[in-house]
Amino acid sequence: MLKRFLEEPTPVLAVNDVTIYLHAGSLEFLLDVAERAEVFLATAYYGSRLRDKGSGIAERERRAVEELMKICDVFRL
């Protein structure tokens, strides 16, 4: 869907649970896509209860979300 957005960009890009993409996708690509939108809205899991059974996904996800938080306005519920 992110590649499709690049083909036909809109002013607003909303991504529900961007962490699913970040399990295997490139943070750099996501940031490039986000920069092409005037408004980028995304939800992300940033907790400590995810058990990844040693896969490393939880740590990868956490680091990527922390990088996103550095450049985005963050609203926590």
PDB file of N, H, CA, C and O in Angstrom:
ATOM      1  N   MET A   1       0.826  -1.187   0.000  1.00  0.00           N
ATOM      2  CA  MET A   1       0.000   0.000   0.000  1.00  0.00           C
ATOM      3  C   MET A   1       0.879   1.262   0.000  1.00  0.00           C
ATOM      4  O   MET A   1       0.514   2.276  -0.595  1.00  0.00           O
ATOM      5  N   LEU A   2       2.032   1.193   0.668  1.00  0.00           N
ATOM      6  H   LEU A   2       2.328   0.369   1.152  1.00  0.00           H
ATOM      7  CA  LEU A   2       2.909   2.363   0.689  1.00  0.00           C
ATOM      8  C   LEU A   2       3.453   2.654  -0.710  1.00  0.00           C
ATOM      9  O   LEU A   2       3.566   3.814  -1.105  1.00  0.00           O
ATOM     10  N   LYS A   3       3.786   1.615  -1.449  1.00  0.00           N
ATOM     11  H   LYS A   3       3.694   0.672  -1.128  1.00  0.00           H
ATOM     12  CA  LYS A   3       4.241   1.809  -2.827  1.00  0.00           C
ATOM     13  C   LYS A   3       3.127   2.409  -3.675  1.00  0.00           C
ATOM     14  O   LYS A   3       3.375   3.260  -4.529  1.00  0.00           O
ATOM     15  N   ARG A   4       1.912   1.964  -3.436  1.00  0.00           N
ATOM     16  H   ARG A   4       1.711   1.273  -2.742  1.00  0.00           H
ATOM     17  CA  ARG A   4       0.772   2.515  -4.178  1.00  0.00           C
ATOM     18  C   ARG A   4       0.584   3.994  -3.853  1.00  0.00           C
ATOM     19  O   ARG A   4       0.264   4.795  -4.731  1.00  0.00           O
ATOM     20  N   PHE A   5       0.784   4.346  -2.594  1.00  0.00           N
ATOM     21  H   PHE A   5       1.044   3.696  -1.881  1.00  0.00           H
ATOM     22  CA  PHE A   5       0.689   5.759  -2.206  1.00  0.00           C
ATOM     23  C   PHE A   5       1.687   6.594  -3.007  1.00  0.00           C
ATOM     24  O   PHE A   5       1.354   7.684  -3.472  1.00  0.00           O
ATOM     25  N   LEU A   6       2.904   6.087  -3.166  1.00  0.00           N
ATOM     26  H   LEU A   6       3.174   5.202  -2.788  1.00  0.00           H
ATOM     27  CA  LEU A   6       3.912   6.828  -3.927  1.00  0.00           C
ATOM     28  C   LEU A   6       3.491   7.026  -5.381  1.00  0.00           C
ATOM     29  O   LEU A   6       3.818   8.043  -5.992  1.00  0.00           O
ATOM     30  N   GLU A   7       2.764   6.052  -5.932  1.00  0.00           N
ATOM     31  H   GLU A   7       2.499   5.226  -5.435  1.00  0.00           H
ATOM     32  CA  GLU A   7       2.299   6.162  -7.313  1.00  0.00           C
ATOM     33  C   GLU A   7       1.182   7.190  -7.453  1.00  0.00           C
ATOM     34  O   GLU A   7       1.097   7.886  -8.465  1.00  0.00           O
ATOM     35  N   GLU A   8       0.326   7.284  -6.435  1.00  0.00           N
ATOM     36  H   GLU A   8       0.396   6.719  -5.613  1.00  0.00           H
ATOM     37  CA  GLU A   8      -0.803   8.207  -6.449  1.00  0.00           C
ATOM     38  C   GLU A   8      -0.910   8.899  -5.092  1.00  0.00           C
ATOM     39  O   GLU A   8      -1.834   8.616  -4.330  1.00  0.00           O
ATOM     40  N   PRO A   9       0.024   9.803  -4.780  1.00  0.00           N
ATOM     41  CA  PRO A   9       0.020  10.427  -3.450  1.00  0.00           C
ATOM     42  C   PRO A   9      -1.209  11.293  -3.196  1.00  0.00           C
ATOM     43  O   PRO A   9      -1.788  11.869  -4.117  1.00  0.00           O
ATOM     44  N   THR A  10      -1.580  11.367  -1.951  1.00  0.00           N
ATOM     45  H   THR A  10      -1.109  10.899  -1.203  1.00  0.00           H
ATOM     46  CA  THR A  10      -2.669  12.214  -1.489  1.00  0.00           C
ATOM     47  C   THR A  10      -2.098  13.136  -0.414  1.00  0.00           C
ATOM     48  O   THR A  10      -1.015  12.863   0.105  1.00  0.00           O
ATOM     49  N   PRO A  11      -2.786  14.208  -0.071  1.00  0.00           N
ATOM     50  CA  PRO A  11      -2.252  15.117   0.947  1.00  0.00           C
ATOM     51  C   PRO A  11      -2.104  14.461   2.330  1.00  0.00           C
ATOM     52  O   PRO A  11      -1.222  14.827   3.107  1.00  0.00           O
ATOM     53  N   VAL A  12      -2.981  13.486   2.624  1.00  0.00           N
ATOM     54  H   VAL A  12      -3.697  13.189   1.993  1.00  0.00           H
ATOM     55  CA  VAL A  12      -2.956  12.849   3.940  1.00  0.00           C
ATOM     56  C   VAL A  12      -2.681  11.366   3.781  1.00  0.00           C
ATOM     57  O   VAL A  12      -3.285  10.696   2.943  1.00  0.00           O
ATOM     58  N   LEU A  13      -1.766  10.862   4.590  1.00  0.00           N
ATOM     59  H   LEU A  13      -1.276  11.407   5.270  1.00  0.00           H
ATOM     60  CA  LEU A  13      -1.483   9.430   4.651  1.00  0.00           C
ATOM     61  C   LEU A  13      -1.713   8.976   6.084  1.00  0.00           C
ATOM     62  O   LEU A  13      -1.073   9.475   7.010  1.00  0.00           O
ATOM     63  N   ALA A  14      -2.625   8.033   6.264  1.00  0.00           N
ATOM     64  H   ALA A  14      -3.145   7.628   5.512  1.00  0.00           H
ATOM     65  CA  ALA A  14      -2.915   7.485   7.593  1.00  0.00           C
ATOM     66  C   ALA A  14      -2.584   6.000   7.586  1.00  0.00           C
ATOM     67  O   ALA A  14      -3.018   5.260   6.704  1.00  0.00           O
ATOM     68  N   VAL A  15      -1.812   5.575   8.577  1.00  0.00           N
ATOM     69  H   VAL A  15      -1.459   6.176   9.294  1.00  0.00           H
ATOM     70  CA  VAL A  15      -1.419   4.179   8.693  1.00  0.00           C
ATOM     71  C   VAL A  15      -1.825   3.681  10.078  1.00  0.00           C
ATOM     72  O   VAL A  15      -1.348   4.183  11.096  1.00  0.00           O
ATOM     73  N   ASN A  16      -2.703   2.699  10.101  1.00  0.00           N
ATOM     74  H   ASN A  16      -3.091   2.291   9.274  1.00  0.00           H
ATOM     75  CA  ASN A  16      -3.112   2.101  11.362  1.00  0.00           C
ATOM     76  C   ASN A  16      -2.130   0.987  11.716  1.00  0.00           C
ATOM     77  O   ASN A  16      -1.950   0.045  10.943  1.00  0.00           O
ATOM     78  N   ASP A  17      -1.510   1.092  12.859  1.00  0.00           N
ATOM     79  H   ASP A  17      -1.657   1.857  13.486  1.00  0.00           H
ATOM     80  CA  ASP A  17      -0.513   0.143  13.375  1.00  0.00           C
ATOM     81  C   ASP A  17       0.681   0.001  12.438  1.00  0.00           C
ATOM     82  O   ASP A  17       0.907  -1.054  11.845  1.00  0.00           O
ATOM     83  N   VAL A  18       1.422   1.065  12.324  1.00  0.00           N
ATOM     84  H   VAL A  18       1.238   1.921  12.806  1.00  0.00           H
ATOM     85  CA  VAL A  18       2.616   1.092  11.483  1.00  0.00           C
ATOM     86  C   VAL A  18       3.653   0.063  11.948  1.00  0.00           C
ATOM     87  O   VAL A  18       4.553  -0.300  11.191  1.00  0.00           O
ATOM     88  N   THR A  19       3.524  -0.400  13.183  1.00  0.00           N
ATOM     89  H   THR A  19       2.793  -0.105  13.798  1.00  0.00           H
ATOM     90  CA  THR A  19       4.476  -1.388  13.695  1.00  0.00           C
ATOM     91  C   THR A  19       4.381  -2.707  12.939  1.00  0.00           C
ATOM     92  O   THR A  19       5.371  -3.433  12.851  1.00  0.00           O
ATOM     93  N   ILE A  20       3.213  -3.033  12.391  1.00  0.00           N
ATOM     94  H   ILE A  20       2.409  -2.443  12.462  1.00  0.00           H
ATOM     95  CA  ILE A  20       3.108  -4.258  11.587  1.00  0.00           C
ATOM     96  C   ILE A  20       4.041  -4.154  10.385  1.00  0.00           C
ATOM     97  O   ILE A  20       4.743  -5.113  10.062  1.00  0.00           O
ATOM     98  N   TYR A  21       4.054  -3.002   9.722  1.00  0.00           N
ATOM     99  H   TYR A  21       3.484  -2.224   9.984  1.00  0.00           H
ATOM    100  CA  TYR A  21       4.976  -2.800   8.600  1.00  0.00           C
ATOM    101  C   TYR A  21       6.424  -2.888   9.081  1.00  0.00           C
ATOM    102  O   TYR A  21       7.270  -3.472   8.404  1.00  0.00           O
ATOM    103  N   LEU A  22       6.705  -2.318  10.231  1.00  0.00           N
ATOM    104  H   LEU A  22       6.018  -1.844  10.781  1.00  0.00           H
ATOM    105  CA  LEU A  22       8.083  -2.246  10.725  1.00  0.00           C
ATOM    106  C   LEU A  22       8.645  -3.595  11.165  1.00  0.00           C
ATOM    107  O   LEU A  22       9.850  -3.708  11.392  1.00  0.00           O
ATOM    108  N   HIS A  23       7.806  -4.614  11.289  1.00  0.00           N
ATOM    109  H   HIS A  23       6.828  -4.522  11.104  1.00  0.00           H
ATOM    110  CA  HIS A  23       8.329  -5.944  11.635  1.00  0.00           C
ATOM    111  C   HIS A  23       9.348  -6.401  10.600  1.00  0.00           C
ATOM    112  O   HIS A  23      10.332  -7.055  10.944  1.00  0.00           O
ATOM    113  N   ALA A  24       9.121  -6.065   9.350  1.00  0.00           N
ATOM    114  H   ALA A  24       8.322  -5.534   9.071  1.00  0.00           H
ATOM    115  CA  ALA A  24      10.038  -6.515   8.304  1.00  0.00           C
ATOM    116  C   ALA A  24      10.381  -5.420   7.296  1.00  0.00           C
ATOM    117  O   ALA A  24      11.328  -5.564   6.524  1.00  0.00           O
ATOM    118  N   GLY A  25       9.617  -4.328   7.299  1.00  0.00           N
ATOM    119  H   GLY A  25       8.848  -4.211   7.927  1.00  0.00           H
ATOM    120  CA  GLY A  25       9.829  -3.273   6.317  1.00  0.00           C
ATOM    121  C   GLY A  25      10.928  -2.302   6.729  1.00  0.00           C
ATOM    122  O   GLY A  25      11.364  -2.282   7.880  1.00  0.00           O
ATOM    123  N   SER A  26      11.352  -1.523   5.792  1.00  0.00           N
ATOM    124  H   SER A  26      10.998  -1.539   4.857  1.00  0.00           H
ATOM    125  CA  SER A  26      12.434  -0.562   5.984  1.00  0.00           C
ATOM    126  C   SER A  26      11.925   0.746   6.612  1.00  0.00           C
ATOM    127  O   SER A  26      10.997   1.370   6.098  1.00  0.00           O
ATOM    128  N   LEU A  27      12.534   1.140   7.706  1.00  0.00           N
ATOM    129  H   LEU A  27      13.288   0.632   8.124  1.00  0.00           H
ATOM    130  CA  LEU A  27      12.203   2.418   8.332  1.00  0.00           C
ATOM    131  C   LEU A  27      12.512   3.563   7.375  1.00  0.00           C
ATOM    132  O   LEU A  27      11.753   4.530   7.305  1.00  0.00           O
ATOM    133  N   GLU A  28      13.600   3.468   6.647  1.00  0.00           N
ATOM    134  H   GLU A  28      14.216   2.683   6.703  1.00  0.00           H
ATOM    135  CA  GLU A  28      13.984   4.524   5.713  1.00  0.00           C
ATOM    136  C   GLU A  28      12.928   4.708   4.622  1.00  0.00           C
ATOM    137  O   GLU A  28      12.600   5.836   4.254  1.00  0.00           O
ATOM    138  N   PHE A  29      12.399   3.601   4.110  1.00  0.00           N
ATOM    139  H   PHE A  29      12.665   2.684   4.409  1.00  0.00           H
ATOM    140  CA  PHE A  29      11.352   3.690   3.096  1.00  0.00           C
ATOM    141  C   PHE A  29      10.103   4.328   3.682  1.00  0.00           C
ATOM    142  O   PHE A  29       9.486   5.183   3.047  1.00  0.00           O
ATOM    143  N   LEU A  30       9.730   3.923   4.878  1.00  0.00           N
ATOM    144  H   LEU A  30      10.231   3.228   5.394  1.00  0.00           H
ATOM    145  CA  LEU A  30       8.562   4.498   5.543  1.00  0.00           C
ATOM    146  C   LEU A  30       8.730   6.001   5.719  1.00  0.00           C
ATOM    147  O   LEU A  30       7.789   6.756   5.474  1.00  0.00           O
ATOM    148  N   LEU A  31       9.902   6.446   6.136  1.00  0.00           N
ATOM    149  H   LEU A  31      10.666   5.832   6.335  1.00  0.00           H
ATOM    150  CA  LEU A  31      10.149   7.870   6.324  1.00  0.00           C
ATOM    151  C   LEU A  31      10.074   8.625   5.000  1.00  0.00           C
ATOM    152  O   LEU A  31       9.554   9.739   4.944  1.00  0.00           O
ATOM    153  N   ASP A  32      10.591   8.020   3.941  1.00  0.00           N
ATOM    154  H   ASP A  32      11.013   7.115   3.986  1.00  0.00           H
ATOM    155  CA  ASP A  32      10.511   8.643   2.616  1.00  0.00           C
ATOM    156  C   ASP A  32       9.056   8.805   2.194  1.00  0.00           C
ATOM    157  O   ASP A  32       8.665   9.854   1.681  1.00  0.00           O
ATOM    158  N   VAL A  33       8.265   7.776   2.409  1.00  0.00           N
ATOM    159  H   VAL A  33       8.582   6.925   2.825  1.00  0.00           H
ATOM    160  CA  VAL A  33       6.843   7.841   2.065  1.00  0.00           C
ATOM    161  C   VAL A  33       6.146   8.913   2.907  1.00  0.00           C
ATOM    162  O   VAL A  33       5.373   9.714   2.380  1.00  0.00           O
ATOM    163  N   ALA A  34       6.416   8.926   4.197  1.00  0.00           N
ATOM    164  H   ALA A  34       7.043   8.276   4.625  1.00  0.00           H
ATOM    165  CA  ALA A  34       5.777   9.892   5.103  1.00  0.00           C
ATOM    166  C   ALA A  34       6.098  11.329   4.697  1.00  0.00           C
ATOM    167  O   ALA A  34       5.240  12.206   4.801  1.00  0.00           O
ATOM    168  N   GLU A  35       7.300  11.574   4.246  1.00  0.00           N
ATOM    169  H   GLU A  35       7.997  10.862   4.161  1.00  0.00           H
ATOM    170  CA  GLU A  35       7.696  12.926   3.848  1.00  0.00           C
ATOM    171  C   GLU A  35       6.949  13.410   2.611  1.00  0.00           C
ATOM    172  O   GLU A  35       6.863  14.616   2.378  1.00  0.00           O
ATOM    173  N   ARG A  36       6.416  12.502   1.825  1.00  0.00           N
ATOM    174  H   ARG A  36       6.486  11.523   2.015  1.00  0.00           H
ATOM    175  CA  ARG A  36       5.700  12.882   0.604  1.00  0.00           C
ATOM    176  C   ARG A  36       4.277  13.334   0.884  1.00  0.00           C
ATOM    177  O   ARG A  36       3.634  13.931   0.020  1.00  0.00           O
ATOM    178  N   ALA A  37       3.779  13.056   2.082  1.00  0.00           N
ATOM    179  H   ALA A  37       4.302  12.572   2.783  1.00  0.00           H
ATOM    180  CA  ALA A  37       2.435  13.486   2.458  1.00  0.00           C
ATOM    181  C   ALA A  37       2.528  14.819   3.195  1.00  0.00           C
ATOM    182  O   ALA A  37       3.504  15.087   3.895  1.00  0.00           O
ATOM    183  N   GLU A  38       1.512  15.638   3.031  1.00  0.00           N
ATOM    184  H   GLU A  38       0.719  15.419   2.462  1.00  0.00           H
ATOM    185  CA  GLU A  38       1.461  16.874   3.811  1.00  0.00           C
ATOM    186  C   GLU A  38       1.198  16.562   5.278  1.00  0.00           C
ATOM    187  O   GLU A  38       1.742  17.211   6.171  1.00  0.00           O
ATOM    188  N   VAL A  39       0.357  15.563   5.514  1.00  0.00           N
ATOM    189  H   VAL A  39      -0.085  15.036   4.788  1.00  0.00           H
ATOM    190  CA  VAL A  39       0.023  15.119   6.866  1.00  0.00           C
ATOM    191  C   VAL A  39       0.215  13.614   6.921  1.00  0.00           C
ATOM    192  O   VAL A  39      -0.334  12.884   6.096  1.00  0.00           O
ATOM    193  N   PHE A  40       0.991  13.149   7.891  1.00  0.00           N
ATOM    194  H   PHE A  40       1.437  13.742   8.561  1.00  0.00           H
ATOM    195  CA  PHE A  40       1.219  11.723   8.103  1.00  0.00           C
ATOM    196  C   PHE A  40       0.696  11.369   9.489  1.00  0.00           C
ATOM    197  O   PHE A  40       1.190  11.872  10.498  1.00  0.00           O
ATOM    198  N   LEU A  41      -0.312  10.498   9.526  1.00  0.00           N
ATOM    199  H   LEU A  41      -0.713  10.090   8.707  1.00  0.00           H
ATOM    200  CA  LEU A  41      -0.881  10.029  10.787  1.00  0.00           C
ATOM    201  C   LEU A  41      -0.598   8.545  10.911  1.00  0.00           C
ATOM    202  O   LEU A  41      -0.818   7.786   9.968  1.00  0.00           O
ATOM    203  N   ALA A  42      -0.115   8.134  12.064  1.00  0.00           N
ATOM    204  H   ALA A  42       0.063   8.751  12.830  1.00  0.00           H
ATOM    205  CA  ALA A  42       0.152   6.709  12.250  1.00  0.00           C
ATOM    206  C   ALA A  42      -0.058   6.320  13.701  1.00  0.00           C
ATOM    207  O   ALA A  42       0.253   7.083  14.616  1.00  0.00           O
ATOM    208  N   THR A  43      -0.583   5.139  13.896  1.00  0.00           N
ATOM    209  H   THR A  43      -0.835   4.519  13.153  1.00  0.00           H
ATOM    210  CA  THR A  43      -0.639   4.564  15.231  1.00  0.00           C
ATOM    211  C   THR A  43       0.467   3.522  15.310  1.00  0.00           C
ATOM    212  O   THR A  43       0.847   2.921  14.305  1.00  0.00           O
ATOM    213  N   ALA A  44       0.973   3.318  16.516  1.00  0.00           N
ATOM    214  H   ALA A  44       0.664   3.806  17.332  1.00  0.00           H
ATOM    215  CA  ALA A  44       2.047   2.347  16.691  1.00  0.00           C
ATOM    216  C   ALA A  44       1.988   1.761  18.096  1.00  0.00           C
ATOM    217  O   ALA A  44       1.628   2.444  19.055  1.00  0.00           O
ATOM    218  N   TYR A  45       2.345   0.495  18.200  1.00  0.00           N
ATOM    219  H   TYR A  45       2.638  -0.060  17.422  1.00  0.00           H
ATOM    220  CA  TYR A  45       2.457  -0.141  19.513  1.00  0.00           C
ATOM    221  C   TYR A  45       3.804   0.238  20.100  1.00  0.00           C
ATOM    222  O   TYR A  45       4.835   0.088  19.445  1.00  0.00           O
ATOM    223  N   TYR A  46       3.799   0.723  21.317  1.00  0.00           N
ATOM    224  H   TYR A  46       2.961   0.845  21.849  1.00  0.00           H
ATOM    225  CA  TYR A  46       5.046   1.063  22.004  1.00  0.00           C
ATOM    226  C   TYR A  46       4.896   0.641  23.462  1.00  0.00           C
ATOM    227  O   TYR A  46       4.752   1.470  24.360  1.00  0.00           O
ATOM    228  N   GLY A  47       4.932  -0.628  23.659  1.00  0.00           N
ATOM    229  H   GLY A  47       5.049  -1.301  22.929  1.00  0.00           H
ATOM    230  CA  GLY A  47       4.762  -1.166  25.001  1.00  0.00           C
ATOM    231  C   GLY A  47       5.823  -2.216  25.287  1.00  0.00           C
ATOM    232  O   GLY A  47       6.821  -2.328  24.575  1.00  0.00           O
ATOM    233  N   SER A  48       5.592  -2.960  26.319  1.00  0.00           N
ATOM    234  H   SER A  48       4.782  -2.868  26.898  1.00  0.00           H
ATOM    235  CA  SER A  48       6.599  -3.962  26.701  1.00  0.00           C
ATOM    236  C   SER A  48       6.002  -5.357  26.861  1.00  0.00           C
ATOM    237  O   SER A  48       6.666  -6.255  27.379  1.00  0.00           O
ATOM    238  N   ARG A  49       4.778  -5.547  26.432  1.00  0.00           N
ATOM    239  H   ARG A  49       4.239  -4.817  26.011  1.00  0.00           H
ATOM    240  CA  ARG A  49       4.122  -6.833  26.635  1.00  0.00           C
ATOM    241  C   ARG A  49       4.227  -7.783  25.454  1.00  0.00           C
ATOM    242  O   ARG A  49       3.795  -8.931  25.553  1.00  0.00           O
ATOM    243  N   LEU A  50       4.778  -7.342  24.360  1.00  0.00           N
ATOM    244  H   LEU A  50       5.129  -6.409  24.280  1.00  0.00           H
ATOM    245  CA  LEU A  50       4.898  -8.199  23.190  1.00  0.00           C
ATOM    246  C   LEU A  50       5.970  -9.254  23.435  1.00  0.00           C
ATOM    247  O   LEU A  50       7.124  -8.934  23.719  1.00  0.00           O
ATOM    248  N   ARG A  51       5.574 -10.497  23.322  1.00  0.00           N
ATOM    249  H   ARG A  51       4.636 -10.757  23.091  1.00  0.00           H
ATOM    250  CA  ARG A  51       6.527 -11.606  23.469  1.00  0.00           C
ATOM    251  C   ARG A  51       6.801 -12.167  22.083  1.00  0.00           C
ATOM    252  O   ARG A  51       5.904 -12.711  21.439  1.00  0.00           O
ATOM    253  N   ASP A  52       8.018 -12.037  21.632  1.00  0.00           N
ATOM    254  H   ASP A  52       8.747 -11.595  22.155  1.00  0.00           H
ATOM    255  CA  ASP A  52       8.326 -12.459  20.265  1.00  0.00           C
ATOM    256  C   ASP A  52       9.032 -13.806  20.196  1.00  0.00           C
ATOM    257  O   ASP A  52       9.487 -14.212  19.126  1.00  0.00           O
ATOM    258  N   LYS A  53       9.129 -14.503  21.326  1.00  0.00           N
ATOM    259  H   LYS A  53       8.759 -14.174  22.195  1.00  0.00           H
ATOM    260  CA  LYS A  53       9.693 -15.855  21.386  1.00  0.00           C
ATOM    261  C   LYS A  53      11.098 -15.916  20.798  1.00  0.00           C
ATOM    262  O   LYS A  53      11.471 -16.892  20.148  1.00  0.00           O
ATOM    263  N   GLY A  54      11.871 -14.860  21.035  1.00  0.00           N
ATOM    264  H   GLY A  54      11.568 -14.066  21.563  1.00  0.00           H
ATOM    265  CA  GLY A  54      13.263 -14.845  20.603  1.00  0.00           C
ATOM    266  C   GLY A  54      13.494 -14.443  19.161  1.00  0.00           C
ATOM    267  O   GLY A  54      14.619 -14.552  18.672  1.00  0.00           O
ATOM    268  N   SER A  55      12.472 -13.983  18.467  1.00  0.00           N
ATOM    269  H   SER A  55      11.558 -13.894  18.864  1.00  0.00           H
ATOM    270  CA  SER A  55      12.627 -13.631  17.047  1.00  0.00           C
ATOM    271  C   SER A  55      13.346 -12.300  16.844  1.00  0.00           C
ATOM    272  O   SER A  55      13.921 -12.062  15.782  1.00  0.00           O
ATOM    273  N   GLY A  56      13.318 -11.437  17.850  1.00  0.00           N
ATOM    274  H   GLY A  56      12.851 -11.630  18.713  1.00  0.00           H
ATOM    275  CA  GLY A  56      13.930 -10.117  17.720  1.00  0.00           C
ATOM    276  C   GLY A  56      12.998  -9.062  17.157  1.00  0.00           C
ATOM    277  O   GLY A  56      13.375  -7.895  17.055  1.00  0.00           O
ATOM    278  N   ILE A  57      11.787  -9.455  16.791  1.00  0.00           N
ATOM    279  H   ILE A  57      11.481 -10.403  16.874  1.00  0.00           H
ATOM    280  CA  ILE A  57      10.841  -8.504  16.207  1.00  0.00           C
ATOM    281  C   ILE A  57      10.503  -7.388  17.186  1.00  0.00           C
ATOM    282  O   ILE A  57      10.414  -6.225  16.791  1.00  0.00           O
ATOM    283  N   ALA A  58      10.316  -7.723  18.435  1.00  0.00           N
ATOM    284  H   ALA A  58      10.388  -8.668  18.755  1.00  0.00           H
ATOM    285  CA  ALA A  58       9.931  -6.707  19.424  1.00  0.00           C
ATOM    286  C   ALA A  58      10.996  -5.614  19.542  1.00  0.00           C
ATOM    287  O   ALA A  58      10.659  -4.432  19.614  1.00  0.00           O
ATOM    288  N   GLU A  59      12.258  -5.988  19.563  1.00  0.00           N
ATOM    289  H   GLU A  59      12.532  -6.948  19.505  1.00  0.00           H
ATOM    290  CA  GLU A  59      13.336  -4.997  19.671  1.00  0.00           C
ATOM    291  C   GLU A  59      13.441  -4.170  18.396  1.00  0.00           C
ATOM    292  O   GLU A  59      13.643  -2.958  18.462  1.00  0.00           O
ATOM    293  N   ARG A  60      13.306  -4.803  17.250  1.00  0.00           N
ATOM    294  H   ARG A  60      13.142  -5.788  17.196  1.00  0.00           H
ATOM    295  CA  ARG A  60      13.341  -4.082  15.961  1.00  0.00           C
ATOM    296  C   ARG A  60      12.210  -3.053  15.923  1.00  0.00           C
ATOM    297  O   ARG A  60      12.415  -1.900  15.543  1.00  0.00           O
ATOM    298  N   GLU A  61      11.018  -3.490  16.321  1.00  0.00           N
ATOM    299  H   GLU A  61      10.851  -4.427  16.629  1.00  0.00           H
ATOM    300  CA  GLU A  61       9.850  -2.623  16.341  1.00  0.00           C
ATOM    301  C   GLU A  61      10.074  -1.444  17.278  1.00  0.00           C
ATOM    302  O   GLU A  61       9.785  -0.302  16.920  1.00  0.00           O
ATOM    303  N   ARG A  62      10.575  -1.708  18.450  1.00  0.00           N
ATOM    304  H   ARG A  62      10.810  -2.636  18.741  1.00  0.00           H
ATOM    305  CA  ARG A  62      10.787  -0.665  19.457  1.00  0.00           C
ATOM    306  C   ARG A  62      11.775   0.393  18.957  1.00  0.00           C
ATOM    307  O   ARG A  62      11.524   1.592  19.081  1.00  0.00           O
ATOM    308  N   ARG A  63      12.896  -0.057  18.395  1.00  0.00           N
ATOM    309  H   ARG A  63      13.100  -1.031  18.294  1.00  0.00           H
ATOM    310  CA  ARG A  63      13.902   0.893  17.884  1.00  0.00           C
ATOM    311  C   ARG A  63      13.326   1.752  16.759  1.00  0.00           C
ATOM    312  O   ARG A  63      13.567   2.958  16.706  1.00  0.00           O
ATOM    313  N   ALA A  64      12.567   1.127  15.862  1.00  0.00           N
ATOM    314  H   ALA A  64      12.372   0.147  15.904  1.00  0.00           H
ATOM    315  CA  ALA A  64      11.990   1.870  14.741  1.00  0.00           C
ATOM    316  C   ALA A  64      10.966   2.897  15.233  1.00  0.00           C
ATOM    317  O   ALA A  64      10.938   4.026  14.744  1.00  0.00           O
ATOM    318  N   VAL A  65      10.135   2.514  16.188  1.00  0.00           N
ATOM    319  H   VAL A  65      10.158   1.596  16.585  1.00  0.00           H
ATOM    320  CA  VAL A  65       9.150   3.450  16.729  1.00  0.00           C
ATOM    321  C   VAL A  65       9.858   4.608  17.431  1.00  0.00           C
ATOM    322  O   VAL A  65       9.411   5.751  17.334  1.00  0.00           O
ATOM    323  N   GLU A  66      10.932   4.333  18.120  1.00  0.00           N
ATOM    324  H   GLU A  66      11.294   3.404  18.198  1.00  0.00           H
ATOM    325  CA  GLU A  66      11.692   5.401  18.778  1.00  0.00           C
ATOM    326  C   GLU A  66      12.255   6.380  17.751  1.00  0.00           C
ATOM    327  O   GLU A  66      12.293   7.584  18.004  1.00  0.00           O
ATOM    328  N   GLU A  67      12.692   5.880  16.599  1.00  0.00           N
ATOM    329  H   GLU A  67      12.661   4.902  16.393  1.00  0.00           H
ATOM    330  CA  GLU A  67      13.180   6.760  15.538  1.00  0.00           C
ATOM    331  C   GLU A  67      12.032   7.609  14.988  1.00  0.00           C
ATOM    332  O   GLU A  67      12.208   8.801  14.737  1.00  0.00           O
ATOM    333  N   LEU A  68      10.868   7.004  14.802  1.00  0.00           N
ATOM    334  H   LEU A  68      10.726   6.035  15.005  1.00  0.00           H
ATOM    335  CA  LEU A  68       9.701   7.763  14.347  1.00  0.00           C
ATOM    336  C   LEU A  68       9.333   8.852  15.345  1.00  0.00           C
ATOM    337  O   LEU A  68       8.985   9.967  14.958  1.00  0.00           O
ATOM    338  N   MET A  69       9.409   8.528  16.617  1.00  0.00           N
ATOM    339  H   MET A  69       9.690   7.622  16.932  1.00  0.00           H
ATOM    340  CA  MET A  69       9.044   9.483  17.662  1.00  0.00           C
ATOM    341  C   MET A  69       9.964  10.699  17.669  1.00  0.00           C
ATOM    342  O   MET A  69       9.560  11.771  18.120  1.00  0.00           O
ATOM    343  N   LYS A  70      11.177  10.553  17.184  1.00  0.00           N
ATOM    344  H   LYS A  70      11.504   9.682  16.817  1.00  0.00           H
ATOM    345  CA  LYS A  70      12.119  11.670  17.130  1.00  0.00           C
ATOM    346  C   LYS A  70      11.698  12.738  16.116  1.00  0.00           C
ATOM    347  O   LYS A  70      12.026  13.914  16.274  1.00  0.00           O
ATOM    348  N   ILE A  71      10.975  12.324  15.080  1.00  0.00           N
ATOM    349  H   ILE A  71      10.709  11.369  14.951  1.00  0.00           H
ATOM    350  CA  ILE A  71      10.644  13.270  14.017  1.00  0.00           C
ATOM    351  C   ILE A  71       9.156  13.588  13.931  1.00  0.00           C
ATOM    352  O   ILE A  71       8.755  14.479  13.183  1.00  0.00           O
ATOM    353  N   CYS A  72       8.343  12.876  14.683  1.00  0.00           N
ATOM    354  H   CYS A  72       8.668  12.152  15.291  1.00  0.00           H
ATOM    355  CA  CYS A  72       6.887  13.089  14.648  1.00  0.00           C
ATOM    356  C   CYS A  72       6.401  13.715  15.935  1.00  0.00           C
ATOM    357  O   CYS A  72       7.036  13.584  16.982  1.00  0.00           O
ATOM    358  N   ASP A  73       5.275  14.395  15.852  1.00  0.00           N
ATOM    359  H   ASP A  73       4.760  14.501  15.002  1.00  0.00           H
ATOM    360  CA  ASP A  73       4.592  14.820  17.068  1.00  0.00           C
ATOM    361  C   ASP A  73       3.996  13.570  17.677  1.00  0.00           C
ATOM    362  O   ASP A  73       3.375  12.773  16.974  1.00  0.00           O
ATOM    363  N   VAL A  74       4.173  13.387  18.958  1.00  0.00           N
ATOM    364  H   VAL A  74       4.678  14.034  19.530  1.00  0.00           H
ATOM    365  CA  VAL A  74       3.745  12.155  19.625  1.00  0.00           C
ATOM    366  C   VAL A  74       2.604  12.453  20.571  1.00  0.00           C
ATOM    367  O   VAL A  74       2.688  13.342  21.418  1.00  0.00           O
ATOM    368  N   PHE A  75       1.547  11.700  20.410  1.00  0.00           N
ATOM    369  H   PHE A  75       1.479  10.979  19.722  1.00  0.00           H
ATOM    370  CA  PHE A  75       0.393  11.791  21.322  1.00  0.00           C
ATOM    371  C   PHE A  75       0.191  10.421  21.936  1.00  0.00           C
ATOM    372  O   PHE A  75      -0.041   9.443  21.225  1.00  0.00           O
ATOM    373  N   ARG A  76       0.277  10.350  23.236  1.00  0.00           N
ATOM    374  H   ARG A  76       0.465  11.145  23.813  1.00  0.00           H
ATOM    375  CA  ARG A  76       0.092   9.077  23.924  1.00  0.00           C
ATOM    376  C   ARG A  76      -1.237   9.064  24.638  1.00  0.00           C
ATOM    377  O   ARG A  76      -1.632  10.040  25.276  1.00  0.00           O
ATOM    378  N   LEU A  77      -1.912   7.954  24.524  1.00  0.00           N
ATOM    379  H   LEU A  77      -1.592   7.161  24.006  1.00  0.00           H
ATOM    380  CA  LEU A  77      -3.207   7.799  25.204  1.00  0.00           C
ATOM    381  C   LEU A  77      -3.012   7.089  26.536  1.00  0.00           C
ATOM    382  O   LEU A  77      -3.980   6.863  27.262  1.00  0.00           O
TER     383      LEU A  77
END
